[in-house]
Amino acid sequence: MEFNTKLIHGGTSMDETTGGMSVPIHMATTFQQEKIGENKYDYSRSGNPTREAVESLIADLEGGKEGLAFASGSAAIQTIFALFSAGDHFVVGNDVYGGTFRLIDGVLKRFGMTFTAVDTRDLAAVKQAIKPNTKAIYLETPTNPLLHVTDIQAVADIARSHQLLSIIDSTFSSPYIQRPFEFGVDLVIHSASKYLGGHSDVIAGLVVAKDEKLASELRYLQNAIGGILSPHGSWLLQRGMKTLGLRMRAHLQNAEAVFNYLAKQPLVSKIYYPGDPENADFATAKKQMNGFGAMISFELQEGLDPEEFVGQLQVITLAESLGAVESLIEIPASMTHGSIPKEIRLANGIKDELIRLSVGVEDQDDILADLAQGFNYLKGN
Ligand SMILES: *Cc1c(COP(=O)(O)O)cnc(C)c1O
């Protein structure tokens, strides 16, 4: 099956007992046991048919062994770190999602784990950060909000040669755009609250394990910790995922048009978009991504107020999050990345005037006209 067919027919895509073309929402917390120990399900935290439908779908899409669904991307990430123990060290990307930074800095460090943050595009820096007690390399690509692209294969190779796990948060791409197992990664994470759900209506996290051993360890932890996705959340998520291909094609086309527009806009001083041929990561993006994603960040010319610009927009909505059908815009310094200490944020290149745009699937002309009226307003002030 090709990818777009898998979106429709992959995993469990219908009700096998009635032939219904929609997976049922199994709300049951417990299941009758005909004979002790012989039934497929016993308790819904441990296993639920609706959750299994979405778990098997993401496993099919990523080409991994098993999928696991969690109540949020953050719960998924927490569960992955529960694979490790006090005293373990990790090499992590220096531009990770704000909530992941918070989890590392505010929680995991208290449990005796240590972290070295590096720009994972710099392979020498990645190697140099590895210590005798390092257990894994954890990265995002493209990153948030600067859309840096790391060579997945190169980092996975480094991890393997040091007997480390490689863990990738692939949220910004979705499996439509990149499938990290093809490059040798061990674990793939998604905040399914973004492109996979796609409609700003479900918070969810997915993990896919490459092999049986990791899958069963994570299955144990999913049940032990209990941060599972609800039956209703699972249903909504698998329903949203069916149109991932359709949505991504529209997202990609619109993003390219927005990039071309911003590139000609004199009030914009800098654009961060992996599809920009002048972007340092363009060649890496081209090699490992099927399209360049639909996230674009940009800086206004000095002296212009990003808050005034985003406040003026009508079609594009001022909101955190990304990957939904709606175009969403935000200012990382005061919104998504507000919890990162200012000196760390600035050192990582996230300036106060940076704006992050998640290009939606509205009509292209409406998105471009909205941006134009925002810039005209700045010019008038
Ligand atoms: C949103 C996001 C998360 C966290 O996911 P939630 O579902 O909000 O908990 C993790 N990583 C990335 C890259 C994200 O964008």
Ligand as a Chemical Component Dictionary entry (heavy atoms), coordinates in Angstrom:
data_LIG
# 
_chem_comp.id                   LIG 
_chem_comp.type                 NON-POLYMER 
_chem_comp.pdbx_formal_charge   0 
_chem_comp.three_letter_code    LIG 
# 
loop_
_chem_comp_atom.comp_id 
_chem_comp_atom.atom_id 
_chem_comp_atom.alt_atom_id 
_chem_comp_atom.type_symbol 
_chem_comp_atom.charge 
_chem_comp_atom.model_Cartn_x 
_chem_comp_atom.model_Cartn_y 
_chem_comp_atom.model_Cartn_z 
_chem_comp_atom.pdbx_ordinal 
LIG C1 C1 C 0 3.152 20.575 20.825 1  
LIG C2 C2 C 0 4.444 19.870 20.814 2  
LIG C3 C3 C 0 4.791 18.957 21.821 3  
LIG C4 C4 C 0 3.907 18.697 23.024 4  
LIG O1 O1 O 0 2.731 18.083 22.651 5  
LIG P1 P1 P 0 1.336 18.273 23.461 6  
LIG O2 O2 O 0 0.412 17.406 22.702 7  
LIG O3 O3 O 0 0.997 19.719 23.417 8  
LIG O4 O4 O 0 1.605 17.818 24.849 9  
LIG C5 C5 C 0 5.996 18.297 21.724 10 
LIG N1 N1 N 0 6.839 18.533 20.697 11 
LIG C6 C6 C 0 6.553 19.406 19.730 12 
LIG C7 C7 C 0 7.526 19.619 18.626 13 
LIG C8 C8 C 0 5.358 20.102 19.754 14 
LIG O5 O5 O 0 5.084 20.991 18.780 15 
# 
loop_
_chem_comp_bond.comp_id 
_chem_comp_bond.atom_id_1 
_chem_comp_bond.atom_id_2 
_chem_comp_bond.value_order 
_chem_comp_bond.pdbx_ordinal 
LIG C1 C2 SING 1  
LIG C2 C3 SING 2  
LIG C2 C8 DOUB 3  
LIG C3 C4 SING 4  
LIG C3 C5 DOUB 5  
LIG C4 O1 SING 6  
LIG O1 P1 SING 7  
LIG P1 O2 DOUB 8  
LIG P1 O3 SING 9  
LIG P1 O4 SING 10 
LIG C5 N1 SING 11 
LIG N1 C6 DOUB 12 
LIG C6 C7 SING 13 
LIG C6 C8 SING 14 
LIG C8 O5 SING 15 
# 
